[in-house]
Amino acid sequence: QVQLVESGGGLVQAGGSLRLSCAPSISIFRINNMGWYRQAPGKQRELVATITPRGSTNYADSVKGRFTISRDNAKNAMYLQMNNLKPEDTAVYYCKGFIATPGADYWGQGTQVTVSS
């Protein structure tokens, strides 16, 4: 069973920074596109950022210029560097990876990010 484990969440003041990590239980070379998603209370889960195996990235408009997604094959991990955090960034952040065989998405359990004003 493939597992994705997030870490790095916490409580931070507005304007602060956090770095989230996602560690897969398998080689990251077996994972196709990866991404970060978030879900705030009472809202639907939304895309934050995605990254392809070759490093092409895509961001939600709300985080462009503040968040940076990356994947480190040597460390077998994906990251989300979050700068200039705002209270509206408060949510549970999830890591997702698509694996071509068996052709399925896998999700982590989520990590809470809380930004105080």
C-alpha positions as CSV (number, residue, x, y, z in Angstrom):
1,Q,0.0,0.0,0.0
2,V,1.4,3.3,-1.1
3,Q,1.5,6.0,1.6
4,L,2.3,9.7,1.5
5,V,3.2,11.3,4.8
6,E,3.0,15.1,5.2
7,S,4.8,17.0,7.9
8,G,5.7,20.6,8.7
9,G,2.4,22.1,9.5
10,G,1.8,24.3,12.5
11,L,0.7,27.7,13.9
12,V,2.3,30.8,12.5
13,Q,1.6,34.5,12.5
14,A,0.5,36.3,9.3
15,G,3.6,37.2,7.3
16,G,5.5,34.2,8.5
17,S,6.7,31.1,6.7
18,L,6.3,27.3,6.8
19,R,7.8,24.5,4.8
20,L,5.7,21.4,4.3
21,S,7.2,18.0,3.4
22,C,5.6,15.0,1.7
23,A,7.5,11.7,2.0
24,P,6.2,8.7,-0.1
25,S,6.6,5.1,1.0
26,I,7.8,4.2,-2.5
27,S,10.5,5.6,-4.7
28,I,9.5,9.1,-6.0
29,F,10.6,8.0,-9.4
30,R,7.4,5.8,-9.5
31,I,5.2,8.8,-8.9
32,N,4.1,10.9,-11.9
33,N,2.5,14.3,-11.2
34,M,2.5,15.4,-7.5
35,G,0.7,18.2,-5.8
36,W,-0.5,20.0,-2.8
37,Y,-4.1,20.6,-2.0
38,R,-5.9,22.3,0.9
39,Q,-9.2,22.3,2.5
40,A,-10.5,25.0,4.9
41,P,-13.4,24.4,7.3
42,G,-16.7,24.5,5.4
43,K,-15.0,24.7,2.0
44,Q,-14.2,22.2,-0.8
45,R,-10.7,20.9,-1.2
46,E,-8.7,23.1,-3.7
47,L,-5.5,22.8,-5.7
48,V,-2.6,24.8,-4.3
49,A,0.3,23.7,-6.6
50,T,1.4,20.8,-8.8
51,I,4.7,19.6,-10.1
52,T,5.6,17.1,-12.9
53,P,8.5,14.7,-12.7
54,R,10.5,17.1,-14.9
55,G,9.8,19.9,-12.5
56,S,7.1,21.9,-14.4
57,T,5.0,23.7,-11.9
58,N,1.5,25.1,-11.7
59,Y,0.0,27.3,-8.9
60,A,-3.3,28.6,-7.8
61,D,-3.6,32.3,-8.4
62,S,-4.1,32.9,-4.6
63,V,-0.6,31.6,-3.8
64,K,1.5,32.7,-6.8
65,G,4.6,34.6,-5.8
66,R,4.3,33.3,-2.2
67,F,4.4,29.5,-2.4
68,T,7.0,27.3,-4.1
69,I,6.6,23.6,-4.8
70,S,9.6,21.4,-5.4
71,R,10.5,17.8,-5.5
72,D,13.9,16.3,-4.5
73,N,14.5,12.9,-6.0
74,A,17.7,12.4,-4.0
75,K,15.7,12.9,-0.7
76,N,12.6,11.1,-2.1
77,A,10.4,14.0,-1.0
78,M,8.2,16.8,-2.2
79,Y,8.0,20.2,-0.5
80,L,5.9,23.3,-0.3
81,Q,7.7,26.5,0.8
82,M,5.0,28.9,2.0
83,N,6.1,32.6,2.6
84,N,4.1,35.7,3.5
85,L,1.3,33.5,4.9
86,K,-2.1,35.0,5.3
87,P,-5.0,34.0,7.6
88,E,-6.9,32.8,4.5
89,D,-4.2,30.2,4.0
90,T,-5.4,28.4,7.1
91,A,-6.4,24.9,6.1
92,V,-5.5,21.2,6.2
93,Y,-2.9,20.7,3.5
94,Y,-2.8,17.4,1.6
95,C,-0.1,15.8,-0.6
96,K,-1.2,13.9,-3.6
97,G,0.6,11.7,-6.1
98,F,-0.5,10.0,-9.3
99,I,1.0,6.6,-10.0
100,A,0.6,5.3,-13.6
101,T,0.5,1.7,-12.5
102,P,-2.2,1.1,-11.2
103,G,-3.4,4.5,-12.6
104,A,-4.6,6.0,-9.3
105,D,-4.2,9.0,-7.1
106,Y,-2.8,8.6,-3.6
107,W,-3.4,11.1,-0.8
108,G,-1.6,11.8,2.4
109,Q,-3.5,12.2,5.7
110,G,-3.1,16.0,5.8
111,T,-1.2,18.5,8.0
112,Q,-2.9,21.5,9.6
113,V,-1.7,25.0,8.9
114,T,-3.1,27.8,11.0
115,V,-2.2,31.4,10.3
116,S,-3.1,33.9,13.0
117,S,-3.8,37.6,12.2
